[in-house]
Amino acid sequence: MGDAESLHSADELKRQKKIKMAIYITIFVVFQIIVITTMSLTVMKVKTPRFRLGNINVQSFESVPATPSFDTKFTTQIKIKNSANWGSYKFNAGNVTFQYQGATVGVINIEKGKAGWLSTIKRNAEVSLNSSAITGSNLGSELSSGVLTLNSVGRLNGKVAIMFIMKKKKSTNMNCTIAFDVAAKTLKSLQCK
């Protein structure tokens, strides 16, 4: 009977070891599922970078309500903000078009580049705008009212590379409204959506 009891206790020990091993494997698998789910919901989620105009410093602003015409030069910053992604944003060359009621009054080019992960890049730009392309509008009355409103629109196409593994195409748009104070020859407001 001694051999039978020792055989039974040896079998019982093997069974308990197998149960412990199964519990450890189950705990490891559940832990891995939690880690992967957390990573996919936070770090691996790709968000669209932001593309905006920064501070505008007016260098010159000339307007003639009677003609009607305007000519302005200013410096600004082009900001590409990638602060929501855990990977870099590489974008192709693009441009920003400045418009008055849909008519183009100026264009600036943006060279291709890269915004690092969780960062913002700022590029200085000199902008010259004039109303020579505008025909048949209410530009004269707007200049006489004292506020000139322009829009800036642009689009950048690129890819966000998450942790050097996954690349996702993302395009970002600029849509800003710029108001100039005609009498003071300064910037009145800048609003970007």
Backbone hydrogen bonds, N-H to C=O, Kabsch-Sander energy under -0.5 kcal/mol:
donor,donor_aa,acceptor,acceptor_aa,energy
5,E,1,M,-2.2
6,S,2,G,-2.2
7,L,3,D,-2.3
8,H,4,A,-2.4
9,S,5,E,-2.7
10,A,6,S,-2.1
11,D,7,L,-2.4
12,E,8,H,-2.1
13,L,9,S,-2.2
14,K,10,A,-2.3
15,R,11,D,-2.3
16,Q,12,E,-2.2
17,K,13,L,-2.4
18,K,14,K,-2.4
19,I,15,R,-2.1
20,K,16,Q,-2.4
21,M,17,K,-2.6
22,A,18,K,-2.3
23,I,19,I,-2.2
24,Y,20,K,-2.7
25,I,21,M,-2.5
26,T,22,A,-2.3
27,I,23,I,-2.5
28,F,24,Y,-2.5
29,V,25,I,-2.5
30,V,26,T,-2.5
31,F,27,I,-2.4
32,Q,28,F,-2.5
33,I,29,V,-2.3
34,I,30,V,-2.1
35,V,31,F,-2.4
36,I,32,Q,-2.7
37,T,33,I,-2.4
38,T,34,I,-2.4
39,M,35,V,-2.5
40,S,36,I,-2.5
41,L,37,T,-1.8
42,T,38,T,-1.4
44,M,39,M,-2.7
45,K,42,T,-0.7
47,K,45,K,-0.5
50,R,81,K,-2.6
51,F,173,N,-0.6
52,R,79,K,-2.4
54,G,77,Q,-3.3
57,N,75,T,-2.7
58,V,56,I,-0.6
59,Q,73,K,-2.6
60,S,73,K,-2.0
62,E,71,D,-3.1
64,V,69,S,-2.8
69,S,64,V,-1.7
71,D,62,E,-2.7
72,T,129,L,-2.8
73,K,60,S,-2.4
74,F,127,V,-2.3
75,T,57,N,-2.1
76,T,125,A,-2.3
78,I,123,R,-3.1
79,K,52,R,-3.0
79,K,77,Q,-0.6
80,I,121,I,-2.4
81,K,50,R,-2.8
81,K,79,K,-0.6
82,N,80,I,-0.6
82,N,119,S,-3.1
85,N,82,N,-1.2
86,W,43,V,-0.6
88,S,161,A,-0.8
89,Y,115,A,-2.9
90,K,88,S,-0.6
90,K,159,K,-2.6
91,F,89,Y,-0.6
91,F,113,G,-2.4
92,N,157,N,-3.1
94,G,110,I,-2.2
96,V,108,I,-2.7
97,T,153,V,-3.3
98,F,106,G,-3.3
99,Q,151,N,-3.2
100,Y,103,A,-2.8
103,A,100,Y,-2.2
105,V,98,F,-3.1
106,G,98,F,-1.2
108,I,96,V,-2.4
110,I,94,G,-3.2
113,G,91,F,-1.7
115,A,89,Y,-2.7
116,G,114,K,-0.6
118,L,82,N,-1.2
118,L,85,N,-1.3
119,S,116,G,-1.1
121,I,80,I,-2.4
123,R,78,I,-2.4
125,A,76,T,-2.7
127,V,74,F,-3.3
127,V,125,A,-0.5
129,L,72,T,-2.9
130,N,105,V,-1.7
131,S,70,F,-1.9
134,I,131,S,-1.7
142,E,138,N,-1.9
143,L,139,L,-2.6
144,S,140,G,-2.2
145,S,141,S,-1.6
146,G,142,E,-0.7
146,G,143,L,-0.7
147,V,142,E,-1.0
148,L,180,F,-2.3
149,T,147,V,-0.5
150,L,148,L,-0.5
150,L,178,I,-3.3
151,N,99,Q,-2.7
152,S,176,C,-2.6
153,V,97,T,-2.7
154,G,174,M,-1.5
155,R,95,N,-0.8
156,L,172,T,-2.6
158,G,170,K,-1.6
159,K,90,K,-2.4
160,V,168,K,-2.9
161,A,88,S,-2.5
161,A,159,K,-0.6
162,I,160,V,-0.7
162,I,166,M,-3.1
163,M,86,W,-1.0
163,M,161,A,-0.6
165,I,162,I,-2.3
166,M,162,I,-1.9
168,K,160,V,-2.3
170,K,158,G,-2.7
172,T,156,L,-2.4
174,M,154,G,-2.8
176,C,152,S,-2.6
177,T,191,Q,-3.3
178,I,150,L,-3.4
179,A,189,S,-2.7
180,F,148,L,-3.0
181,D,186,T,-2.8
182,V,146,G,-2.4
182,V,180,F,-0.8
185,K,181,D,-1.5
186,T,181,D,-1.2
188,K,179,A,-3.2
189,S,179,A,-1.8
191,Q,177,T,-2.4
193,K,175,N,-2.4
